[in-house]
């Protein structure tokens, strides 16, 4: 079984681990996002680009 890991952020960690039939999401910033997702159960995916509040940051 092939396993691929994509690290999108270091602090806090945001990792995607892809296997043949599913993927795992590890999000230390928002732990409620942590889960395992089966590819055959995904109906659709939406990518929502976050906005940065430059006044606050």
Buried (B, 14 or more C-beta within 10 A) or exposed (E): EEEEEEEEEEEEEBBBBBBEEBBBBBBBEEEEEEEEEEEEEEEEEEEEEEEEEEEEE
